[in-house]
Amino acid sequence: MVQEYVSPVRVHKYSFEMVMAAYEMRFPSCPQIPVVIECVITEDSWSADDSQRHTTRRCQLNVDAPYLLKKMIGVDYIYFIQKNHLDLKNRVLEIEATNETFASRVSVIEKCKYYVHPENPDWTCFEQSALLDVKNFFGLENTVEKIAMKQYAANIAKGKELIEVFMKEVYETGVKELRPWNASEPVKNRELRRVVSRGTEPLSPPPVAETKKLSIPDQYTLDSEYIKRYLGELTPMQESRLLQLRKWIADLQKGKMPSDTTLLRFLRARDFSVEKAREMLSQSLLWRKKHQVDRILSEYETPEVVKQYFPGGWHHHDKDGRPLYILRLGQMDVKGLLKSIGEDGLLKLTLHVCEEGLKLLEEATRSSEHAIQSWCLLVDLDGLNMRHLWRPGVRALLRIIQIVEANYPETMGRVLIVRAPRVFPILWTIVSTFIDENTRSKFLFYGGKDYLQPGGLLDYIPKDLIPDFLGGPCKSFVHEGGLVPKSLYVSGAFTERDGDPLSEDSIYRSVSLGKGQVHEVIVQNRDPQSVLTWDFDVLSHDISFAVYRSEQELDRPDYSGAAGEERRSVLEGAACARVEAPRVCHDGESIQGSHVMADAGLYVLQWRCEAADAQLMYFHETLASHHYRGSMSSLQSATSGFSCLSGKSAISSCPSR
């Protein structure tokens, strides 16, 4: 398999001629690159006008390979042939190195080029690339490839320092400036030739006073500095992968190119596999074009219900300079938001936040002294309860997570979870499986009130920026959320999407009850410690709700009669235990709750109409026990401001009606 390595273009703030003088200092041996034992010139020739030089060197290398491997292949050293073509007239040096040892089994071609910067004639550019093809190497192909990659990376890293090191030596010899080759100045051309080929004639040392006054320009490697400043520290191999992906995208994209930070995020998401990152990025670019994501920042108008009831927003930065986003998830009315703006509306809101985050990252990088590549998320779970396990809401959340993971990878630097209640393990169990493993490793959890203790938020957020609702001094403008009034619900906002059964029609049932009538649902439980959950809306008048467990077989309820006909309870006369005490639910209430079914058997959800005709819409689901090992007591003791149905189980005589 052919492997390609490409290094960033580096720009040295020295003239081409001075760089050539420094380059020649590395021969015949170079202590800074100990792998190179010696380079012997086998051919060397100059043109008559001293403008062209052709040089061939045979280089002996002591490759950093295991001793046993060297013994197996029977060599201690390997040899490379390096061919240089120096063109002083056009100010270009081209270098090509190929392996002589094991040439029939391994092919290594390294190419380098020094040339004048296209915009500044006093600067010099440097390019470097390599091709490695391990054809057949005694079954050790993977090992040889890894050794070659390691060696190449080390040489690139050293190469960044060499020009500065050798430039110092050039200055110490008294050479402060070299003028470019000029056909009309043969004497100066011969002097230039002598310096850039390290001729045998000694150079006259400068006066001592002049040497003391000599100042060596600081190295200014433009592209290397750009990478460090705006992209962070990258290994030579990572730089190479970035350039390969950039080239592929440039060939593919005819319009706007993704930024280097975007390319780097997708590479990191795929462990710097160019092929995998390319596939992921190409799909994302198509998605952005299809949904016109690039126009969200300029065209998105925040719905009024979001302004009033969405408990999230940007809040200063963390200690690493990352933009900080606060989400008071425990105060979010997921159902209310979905019924007001729909799932697509919630998705657009999320994408707008993500696009804002990318813009804030650019601003943070410009205003800081280092690259800021990800933001910090602070999630307050105070108030989280079973209403957040509303099935359509969870499905909508999972869809949004998948879209964000696919199109905004590696933007989450840290996630701080505070005031996590006992019910949180349930929600986390469901959601975490859809979050990338690398992202999950960035989550930090703080239960109770220990988030302001040593080792808590103060390790990551400046003390003066801790928001006020968490006991800090900083005023937060993030809305506290709360229930969305039903008057803001929009008809049809939350409907079935692309065949996915998210609509109320697909999972909810509507029931009309006359005065004194009951509606009951029997749940057969064969999985002890599984969780029975319910969610219902009272659409008109008051309804009493309770949950029972029967110790005997029950007949299925028959609701085939007329609407006004009295409906008898299937529990009448049966031995049963009340596991959730009756509660009167009023007109307009939304009720969510759960019960851990500790024992197998029959469980009955019962709604009873206490007064005039009433209507309700309900849904129930059983969550398997294996998802909640270790969190049963947490779930059982959870209470909700929306549903306080956590009464203790008690044996009772079942209602007669």
N, C-alpha and C positions, 0 to 999 in steps of 0.2 A: 504494500500500500504506500502510495506517495504522500508524504507529509510536506506541507509548505509552511514556511515561517517568514513573516514580514515584520520588520521593525519600523517604528515611526520615523519620519524624516526629522533629522536633528539639524539645527542651524547653529553653527558656531560663529561667534562674533569676532572672527579673525579673517583676514584676507586669504584667498585661495593659496597664494604663494607661501604665506606664513604657516598655514595648515600643512602644506606639503613638506616644509622643513621639519615641522613637528612629527609628521607621520614617519618620516625616514629615520627618526631617532629610535624607533622600536626595533630596528634590525641591527645585528643579526639575532639577538636574543632580547627577551623582554621580561624582566623580573615581575612586572605587574601582571603578566599572564604566564604563570609558571608551567602551564601545560605545554607551552611552546619551548622546546629545548634549544633549537637552533634553526635558523633559516639560511641556507647557503645559496648564493647566486650562481646559477648554471648558465644563464645567458643574460647579456646586458648590452644594449646598443642605443646610441643617440643618432638623431638625424643630423645632417650637415649644418643646419641652421640652429641647432640646440633647442628646437621646439618640441621634439617628440622623443620619448624614451620608451623602449620595450624591455621589460625585465621579467626573467623567470627565476623563481626560487624553489628549492626543494626543502620543505619544512618538516622537521622531526618533532612529533608530538608524543608526550607521555599521557595517554588518556586516563582519566580518573575512573578506572574500571576495577572490579573485584580481582584480587590476585588469582583466585581459582579460575576465573573466566580467562584471564590472560594466559594461564598455563594450558587451558583447554584449547585455545585457538593458536597457541604456540608463538605468540609475539609479545614483546614488552613495549614496543613503540610502533606507531603507525606514521605513514608519510603522506604529505599532501603536496601537490604541485600548485604554486600560486603564480599566475600570470598578470602582470600590471602593464597598463598602457597609459602613460602620462602625456597629456597634450597641453603643454604650457601656452600654446597659441590660443587655443579655445578654452583653456582653464578647466580641464576635466581630467580626473583620474578614474579609470575603470579597472576593477580588480575581479578576477575570477579564480576561485580555488576549487580543486577537485581532488578526491582521494586517489592515491596510488595503491595503497594497501587494500587488499580484498575488493579491488575494483569490479570484479566479475560478480560479486555477491551483494555488495552495497554500493549504491551510487549517492555521493554527496556533492552537490554543486552549490557553492556560496558565491554570491555576487555583491559587490559593494561599489559605490560610486560617490566621489566627491565632485562637487560642481559649484559654480557661483550662484548665489542667491538671485532669483529672478528680479527682485525688487531692490536689492542693496548689493552693489558690486564689491563692497568691503566685507561681506559675510559669506560663509561657505556652508553649503548643504551637504548632508551625508545620508545615503540610503543603504539599506542592508537587507538582503533576503537570502533564503536557502531552500533547497529542495532535497529531501531525504527519501530514498527508495531502498528499503531492505528487501532484496529479492529472495535470497536463500542464505541463511547463516546458521547451519548446523542445528536447526530447531531453536535457536536463541534469538529469533527475530524481534520479539517484544522487548527482550532485555537490551539488545543493541539499540533499538529505537529510543528507549528510555535514557540510556547513557548518552546518546547523541543529543537528545533534547536538553538534558541537563548541562552538557558541555557547551552547547550553543548558547543557552541562556546565560551561563556564567561569562562567556566571552562577550556577549552583548553588554552585560552589566559592567564589565571592566572597560569595554570600549568607550563608554560614556565618560570615563575619567581620564583616558589616556591623552587626549589632545591637550588638556590643561596641564597634565604632568610634563609632557614633552615640550609644550610651549614654554614652560618655565626654563627648561634646559636651553632652548633656542635663545631666549632672552639673555641667559647667563653667558652665552658665547659672544654677546655683543650685537647680535642681529636684532634690530628693532623694527625694521621695515624692509620689505622686498617689493620692488615694483614689478608689474606684470611684464611678460615677454613682449618685446617690441622689435620688429624686423629692422628698424633703423638704428638700433643700439646693440650691436653684437658684443661689445665688451661687457655691458651690463647683463646681457643674456648669458654669457659664460659664467659670470659670478652667480647668477640665479641658478644655473645648472649645477654649479659646484655645491651650493648650499642645499638644494633639494635632493642631492644625491650623496651628501656627506663625503665630499672629495678628500683626498689625502693631504692637500695643502692646508696648513693650519690657518685658522681665522685669527685676525688680529684682535686681541682682547681689548675691550673698551677701557678708558681711564677709570681709575677707582672712583673718582668723584662722580663720573657719569653713571657708573653702575649703581651707586647709592641713590641717585635721583630716579633711577629707572622704576617705573611702576608697571606691574603686570595687570592687564585688564582682567576683571573678573570674568569667569566663564559665564556665558549667557546662551544656554541651549534652549532655543525658543520652544520647540515642540515638547521636549522633555519637561520644561517648566509648565507648559500648558497642561500636560497630562497630570502632573503632580498637583497643580493649582486647581484645576477644574474637574478632574476625574479621580484624583486620589492616587495612592501608591499602587502601581501595577507591576507584576513581574514581566520580564521580557516576553514570555510566552503569552501572557494575557494581552500585552500590547499587540503582539502579532495577530492574535485571534480577533482583536478589535479592528485592526486594519483590514483583515480578510473579510470580515462581515461588512465593513464600510464599503469596500470595493464592490462586493456583490450587490449591495443595496443601491450603490451609485449606478451600476449597470442596469439594474431593474427599474429604478425610479426615474421617471422622466421629469417629475415635478419637484416638490419640496422633499428635501432629504431629512430623515430623522436626525436628531442631534446625537453627538457622541455619547452623551449621558444616557440617552434612550437605548442606543446600541449596547452600551455596557450593562444596562439593567437586564436586557434580555439574555445577554451572554452569561451573566451571573446566575440567572434563573435556570440556566441549562448547563451549569458547571463548565462554562467556556467551551462547550461543544459548538463549533460554528454551524454544523449542519442542523442540529436541533434548535439552536437559537434562530437560525435563518427561517426555519419552518414556522416557529412560534411567532416571529416578528412579521413574516409575510401574511399570516392569517390575521394578525392584529391590524396591520395596515389596511387590509381589505375590509375588516370590520369597521375601522374608523371612517373609511371612505363611504361605506354603505350607510352608516348611521350619522354621517356628517358631524363627527365628534369634534373636529377642529373648529367648529362654529359655536360650540356650546358656550364658551366664555362670553362671546359677544352677543349671542341671541337668547340665552336662557333667561326667562323671567320667573323669579321665585314666586310660587303660588302663595296667596295670603295665608292659607292654613299652615303652610310650612313656616312662614314668618312668625306665626303666633304659637305653634305647638310643636315644632321640630326642635328637640333639645340637643342640638349640636352646633359647633362653630369653632373657628380658629381662635387661639388664645396664646399670643406671644411665642415663646420658644423654650426648648429644654436647655440643659447645661452644655450640650454639644452643639448648640446653635440650630438644632432642627426645628422647623415649624411644628407647633403643638396644636393638635386638634382634640377638642373635648366632646365626648358623646355621653350624655346622661341617659344611658339605655334603660335604666330602671324606671325612668319617668316617661318613656316613650309609649304612646298609644298606637301600637302597630296596626291594630284593626281600624282605628279611626283614620289613620293616615292612608291606609290602603283604600278605604271606602271613600276617601275624599279626593285623592289624586291618582289612585290606581297603582298597580305594580310598576308599569312603565314610568309613571310620574316619579315614583320613589327611586327607580333606577336612574332616571335623568338627574335627579337631585344628587345621587351618589357620584355620578360621572362628573357633574359640575364641581363637586368637592374635590375629586381627584385631579381635575384639570387645574383648579385653583392651587392645589398642593404642588403640582409640577412648576407652576409659575412662582410660587413662594420659594421653592427650592433654588430656582435660578437667582432670585433676588438675594436669598441667604448666602449663596456661594459668592456672589459679587461683593456683598458687604462684609464677608468674613475673610479670614486669611487661609482658608482651606476649603476643600470641596464638601458641600452638603448635599448628599445624595438621597436622603430618605427623611420622612417626617416621623414624629412621635404621636402616638394615639393614647389618650387618657380616657378610659371608660369607667364611668361611675355607675355601679349596679344597685345603688340604694333604691329600693322599691321593686326590684325584680321579683316576679312571682309567676304563677302558672299561666296567667293571661298571655305571657310572652311565648308560651308553647302552643299558642293557637296555630293549628296545622297550616292553614293557608299563609299565615305570616311567616312561619318557619320556612316554608317552601319558597316564598318570595325572597327571603333572606339568603337562602342557599343559592338561588339563581344569581343574585347580585354578587355574592362572594365569588362564584365561579367566573363571572364576567370580569370582575376586578382582578382576580388572580391571573387571568389569561392576558389582560391588556395593560395592567399596571404592575408588573412584577418588580420585586425588590425595591418598592417605594416605602415599605413599612420598616422603619429602623428599630422601633421598640413599641410595645403595647403594655401599658400600665393598667391593670384591672384593680379597682379599689372598691371597698365596701361590698365585696361579693357575699351575697346571702347564702343560706343553706341550700336553697333550691338551684343555685348556679351550676353545680355539677351535672344536672340533668340537661340543661341547655347546652353546656359545653360539650357533653358527650355527643349530642346530635350534630352540632355545628363543626366541631374540631376536625372531624374526618374529611371535611371538604376544604380545609385550609392546608396549604402547602406545608410540608414538614419543616422546611427552613423558616417559614413565617411563624409556625407554632413555637419554635425555639426562642422567639423574641418576646413571648408573653411572660409577664411578671404579675403574680396574683397577691393581693392583700385583702384578707378578710377582716371583719370587725373594724376597730378604730386604730389599728397599728400602722396605718399608712403614713403617719407623721412621725413615727418613731425612727431611731437609727436603723438604716438599712431600707427605709421606705422611700417615699416620693422625693424627699430632700436629697437623695443621692442622684436624682436625675433632673429635677426641676428646681430652679433657683427659689430660695425661700420667699423672696418678695413677689414671686409670680404664682405661688400656690393660690388657686381660686378661692373666693370667699366661702362658697358653699361646702368646701372641704376644710374649713377652719383657717384658711390662709388670709393674708392681707390684701390680695389683689381682686379688684372688682371684676367679675366675670359678666360678659354680655351674652353668654350662652343661655338660651331660653330654658326655663325649668320644665317645659313640657306640660304634661297633664292630659286629661281626657279631651278628645276632639268632640265638640258638640255635634249631635246628630243632625242639626240644622245645616252643617257644612258638608254632610255626605252628598256625593254626586251620584245620581242614578246612572248605573252602567259603568262607573269608574273602575269597579273591580269585577271583571268578568272572566270567563274561561279564555285561556290564551293558548293558541296553537295546539289544541287537543290536550293540554295539561289540565287535569281536573282540579283547577284552583277556584272555580266559581262556586258560589253558594249552592247553586242548583245541583252540583255534582256531589257534594258531601253533606249538605244540610237538609234537614227535613222541617217542614212547616206543619204546625198542629193547631187546630182550633178546639177549645174546650168550653163546654157549658158549665154553669154553676154547679159545683159539687163533683164534676167529672175528674177522672185521673187519666194520665198518660204514662205508661211504664215501658221501660226497655230492659229486657233480661240479657245479661252478659254472662256467658259461660266461661269460667276461668279455669284453665288447666295448668297454669304457670304461676305457682306461688311466688310472691314478691314482685309480680308484674304491677304496672301502674294503670289505673283506670282514670282517664281524663275526660272532662266535659267542657263544653262551651255553648252557651245559649243566650239568646236575646228575648226579653219579654216585650212583645210588640204592642200589647194593650192589656190594661187592668193588672191585677196582682195574681201571682202564682206562688204556691208553696213547693219547695223542692227538698228532697231527702234521698239518701242512698241506704239500701238495706242489703244484708246477706242472708240468703235462705239456707236452712239446713236440710231441706228436702226438695224433691223435684217439683217444678211448678208448671202449670199449663201456660202456654203462650197466650198473651192478651189478644182478645178479638175486638177490633175496632171497625168492624164492617157495618155496624148498625147506623141509624140516622144520627145526624149531628146532635140532636137534642136528647137522644136516648142516654140513659144513665149508664156509665161505664164502671164496672166493678173492679176492684183491685185484685190482681192475681195473688197477692199476699194475704188476702182475707182468710183467717183461720189457720195460716201456716206458721210453723215455728221459724222465727227469723230474728236477726240481730240488726239493730240500727247502727250503721257505721258512720253516717254523716247526719247530724241532727237536722230536723226540718227548719227551714228558713223561708220567710216570706220575701219574695223578690218582686219589686214594684215595677210598674209600667215604665218602660224605657231603659231598664237596667241591662247591662251586659255582665254575665256571670261566667267566670272560669274557675275551675278547681280540679282537684285530683285526689285519689285515694290509693294507697298501696294495698293491693289485695294480697294480704299475708297468707291466706289459705285458698286452696282450690274450692270450687263450688260455684253457686249462682249468686250474682250480684244484680240488684234491681235499682235502676234510676227511676225515680217517681216524681212527676209533676202533678200538682192538684190545684184546680181552680177553686178559689175560696169565695168569689163573689159573682159578678156578672160575667158574661162571656169573655174569654181571654184568648190571646194568640201568642204562640212562641215559635221560635226557630232554633233548632238544636243540632248539635253534633257531638259524638263521643268516639273515643279511640282507646285501645289498649296498647300500652307500650311494653315491649318484652323486658323481662327482668334482667337479662344478661347485659343490657346497656347500663344498668344502674347499680352494679355491685358497689357497695361501700357508701352509697349515698341515700339509702332508703330512709334512715332516720332524718336526714336533712329534708327530704321531700315531704315526709309525713308531718313534720312540724312546721312546714312553711304556711304562712298565712298571707292573704292578699287583701289589699284595701278594696279590691273589686269583688272579692268573694271570700267571706269568712266562714268557710264550711269545714272547720277542722275539729269539730266536736269529737269527744272520745266515743269509741264504740260502746254500745250498751245493749244488753238483751232487753227487748221490749215486746209488748204485745202488738201485733201488727194492726194497722188501722182497719176498721171495719168497712171503711168506704175508701 
